[in-house]
Amino acid sequence: MSDAEADIGALSDAALAAKIATVAGELLLTIQTSGLFAGKALGKAGDRTANSFIIEALKSARPDDAVLSEEEADSVARCAVSRVWIVDPLDGTREYGERRTDWAVHVALAIDGAPVIGAVALPGLGVTLSSEDCAAPTPHAGKPRLLVSRTRPAKEALLLAEKLGAELVPMGSAGAKAMAVVRGEADIYFHTGGQYEWDNCAPAAVARAAGLHVSRADGSPLIYNCENPYLPDLLICRQEQAERILALIAEIPGSEAA
């Protein structure tokens, strides 16, 4: 083993996740600004490059752990492993291809199904948020700010906003939305209609570490490293809002809690 490999292996899980997410983000920015790709081709190049880097870095630093990535062929053999890295090399491919800033890189470690460690890089903003050192967001005294998809807002989220009298905040990727709550730029991220474990594992780990409420739409915990990685709904909000929001969600037809 080289000195560099030894140094990487000595990093804590949280430091490793943050390092990998940050470097992957830097690679993505280099590709984005290279002028060699545009549109969907840019997204494909970014996805493939970031995924290759993340997989190789994890194999080098944590060879005994399993990996679940959006861009890799899955094997249910990972379900027998306690420690599983769950990654989305490029969350928000559309936003990345459009050269927006609301895209992210997700690197998370689930241990026995729980989102224990996470890092979410927001390369367009020059920020990486980690479960190791994130702070609780500053309280917001105005109208609740509820994040929705900028291109296809879910009707359940719109109904919740109406019930709360909330201001809608359109945004791109799932990671960008979740981190907007952690950063105090919004108050509620309520998603329905379909996600996978790689879409929300790292955001959930960071949000939990910041002291936020994180759950399924019915209030049950998010469980990872399942044989079927489909994880359709998510709620991230301030702890003091959670009870009321969950009660309102339960009244919405079509939500998982209704």
N, C-alpha and C positions, 0 to 999 in steps of 0.2 A: 504494500500500500504506500502511495506517495505521501509526502507531507501535506499536500493540498487535500488529498482524500481524507487524511487523518483529521485535519482541521474541520472539514465539513462534517465528518461523523461526530465530532465533539460538540457540535452545536446542539442546543436544546431543541426539542420538537418545534416550539413556537418560533425560535430564532430561525430555524431551518425553513419553516413555512414562509416566514416573512422574506427571507433572503431569496428563495426560489420565486415567489410571486413578484418581487421587485425586479429581479433580473429578467424574468419572462416579460414583464411589462416594458422594460428597456429594449428588449429585442423587438417587441411588437411596434414600439415607436420608431425604431430604425427602419423596419419594413414599411411602415405607414408613410414615412417621409422620404423614402428612397426614390419615389417616382417610377418604380418598376411595375407597379400593380395599381389597378383601379377597380372600384365597385366590388362585385362578388369575387373576382380573382384576388383582390386584396384580402378579403376575409378568409378565403381558403388558404392563402399563403401564411397568413397570421396564425390561423388555427393549427396548421401542420407544424410550423416552426416552433411555436410556443409549447405545443404538446410534446414534441421530440425532446426539447430541452428539459421540460419538467420531469418526464419519465426517466431520462438518463440521470438527472440529478437525484431523484429519489432512489433509483437503483443503486447509485454510488453511495449515498449517505445512509439509507435504511434498507439494505438488501433483503432483510427478512420480513419486511412488511408487504402487504398487498396494496394494489392501486386500482381504483375505479376512476376512469377518465371518460369524459364525453367523447373523446376522439380515439379511444382504443377499443378493440374488441373485448367484450366483457366475458368473464368466466365466473360461474357461481362458486368456484373453489374458494374465492375470497370470503365467502360467508362462514367458512370454518376458521378464519383468521381473526384474532382479536383486534389487531391494529391495521386499519385500512385508510390509506390516503385517498381522499375524494377530491378530484380536481376538475375545474373547468378552465382550460387554457386561455379561452377568450369568450367571456360572457358579454354578449352584446355585439355579435358579429356585424349586424346591420349598422349599428352606430359607429363601429370601428371603420367599416367600409366607407361610411359617409364622412369620416374624419371629424366626428364629434368627440366630446370628452366623456360622455356617460356610458363607458364600457369598463370592464374590469377583468382581473385575473383572480381566480379562486384556488387556494391551496388549503386543504383542511385535513385533519387527522381525526377519524372516528375511532373510539376505543369502546369495544363491546356495545356498539350501536349508538353511542352518545357523541355529539359534536364537541369534542374536548378542546381541540386546537384549531385555530383558523387564521388565515391572513387573506385580506382582500386588497389587491393593488388597484389603484385608480391612476393609471399611468398618465392619462391626459391631464390630470390635476397635480401630478407629481407627488402622490400620497400613497402610502401603504398602511392600512390599519390592521393591527394584530391583536389577537386575544391576550397577548402577554402584557400589552401596555396601553390599551385603549381606556379612555376616561368616560364617565357618565356624561351625557349631553346636558347642557344648561337648560333649565326649565323654560318653557315658552308660555307666555301669558295670553297670547291672542287666540284667534280661532284655530281649532285643530287643523293641521296641514296633512292631507292624506295623499300619498303617492299613487299614481296610476300610470299605466302604460301610455307612452306618448303616441302610439299608433293604434292600439286596440284596447281601450279601457274596458275592464270587465264590468258587466252590469251589476254584479254583487258589490264591487267596490264603489260604484256610483251610487247605489242605494244606501250603502253605509255612510257615505259622505253626506247624503241628503238627511239621513237620520241624525247625524252628528252636527249638521250645519258647518261642515268642514270645507276648507279651501282645497281645491284639487291642485296637485303638483305633478304635471306630466314629466316623465323621465324614461330613459332607455333601459339599460340592463337591470336584471334582478340585483346584482351586486351593488350597482350604483344606487338603486333605490334603498336597499337595506342600509348602506353606509350613510345615506343622507339622514336617516334617523339617528344613527350613531353620532354623526357629526353635528346634530342639532339643527339641520336644515329642513327637517320635516318631523312629524310626530308619529305617523302611522303608515306601515306598509302592510296592506292586506291583499293577498294574491289568491285567486281561484282560477281554475281552468287548466291547470297542468304545469308542472315543473318536474325535474328529476333531481336526484340527490346532489348532483354536482352543481345544480343551480342555487342551492341554498345552504349547503353544509358549512362552507367557510363563512358566509354572512351570518348564519345562526350562531356559530361559535364566537365570532367577534361581538355580535349583539348581546349574547348572554354574558360575556365577560365585561361588557359595559354596563351591566345591571338592568338591561331591558327585558321586557316580557317577550318570550319567543315560544310559539306553539303552533299546532295545527289550527285550522279554523274552528274546531270544536273545543279547543283548549287542551287537547291531549298533546303529549310530547312528540317531538320529531325524532324518529328512529331511523338510523342509517345502517348501511351495509346489509340491506334486505335483498333477497334473491331477485325481486323485481324492484329496480331503483326508482320507479315512478313515485313521486311524492307531490301530489297535486296542489296542495294549498298551504298557506303560511300566513302567520300574523306576527309582526314585530311592532311593538309599541312601548310606551312608557308604562312602568309597573302600575302607576296610580290610575291609568286609563283602562287597564286590561279587563277588569270585571265588567265594566259598563259596555265596552266594545264587544266582548264575547256574548253578552246578553243580546245586544242589537244584532249581531251576526246570526244568532240563533233564530231571529225573527224573519230573516231574509229567505224567501223561497229560492231553492236551488243551491244554497250554500251547503257545505258538508255538515254544518251544525244544525241545519233546519230540519 
